[in-house]
Amino acid sequence: MRNQLKNLISPGRRIDRAIELLIHYHLTPIEIAYQLNYASVEEFENQFRTRVGYSPEDFKQLILWDFENEGGTISWA
């Protein structure tokens, strides 16, 4: 059943959801991998890095640094 559910969600949508969980809910990569039904944390981190260009932790640090240095607003543009 887990594999069937995983196949219903496109990789891009899973990463979009992972970004949301990472930023807004402050979840760890382990928690995100579990919630999004990845087989392992390594699988999640590799897919995240491939699609985003950064590891989940590096991405989170970049977003937080930008947020603090740009007056507290997150811009995706």
C-alpha positions in Angstrom: 0.0 0.0 0.0 2.8 2.4 0.9 4.4 2.0 -2.6 1.0 2.6 -4.3 0.5 5.8 -2.4 4.0 7.0 -3.1 3.5 6.4 -6.8 0.4 8.6 -6.8 2.3 11.7 -5.7 4.7 13.1 -8.3 8.3 13.8 -7.1 7.9 17.5 -7.6 4.8 17.7 -5.4 6.6 15.7 -2.7 9.5 18.1 -2.8 7.1 21.1 -2.7 5.5 19.5 0.4 8.9 18.8 1.9 9.9 22.5 1.5 6.7 23.5 3.3 7.3 21.1 6.1 10.9 22.2 6.4 10.2 25.9 6.5 6.8 26.3 8.1 6.8 23.4 10.5 10.5 23.1 11.3 10.6 19.4 10.8 13.8 17.5 10.4 14.7 15.6 7.3 14.1 12.3 9.2 10.5 13.5 10.1 9.9 14.7 6.5 11.1 11.5 5.0 8.8 9.5 7.3 5.8 11.8 6.7 6.2 11.7 2.9 6.8 7.9 2.8 10.3 7.9 1.5 12.0 4.5 1.8 14.9 6.2 3.7 16.2 9.6 4.7 19.0 9.2 2.1 16.4 8.7 -0.7 14.7 11.9 0.4 17.9 13.9 0.8 19.1 12.8 -2.6 15.8 13.6 -4.4 15.7 17.0 -2.6 19.3 17.8 -3.6 18.6 16.8 -7.2 15.5 18.9 -7.5 16.4 22.0 -5.4 20.2 22.0 -5.7 20.8 22.0 -1.9 20.5 19.5 0.9 17.4 20.0 3.0 19.5 21.4 5.9 21.5 23.8 3.6 18.3 25.0 2.0 16.7 25.7 5.4 19.8 27.6 6.5 19.7 29.7 3.3 16.0 30.5 3.8 16.4 31.4 7.4 19.5 33.6 6.7 17.6 35.4 3.9 14.5 35.8 6.1 16.6 37.4 8.8 18.5 39.7 6.5 15.6 40.8 4.3 13.4 42.2 7.0 11.5 39.1 7.9 9.7 38.3 4.6 10.2 35.2 2.5 10.1 35.8 -1.3 10.2 33.0 -3.8 10.9 35.3 -6.8 
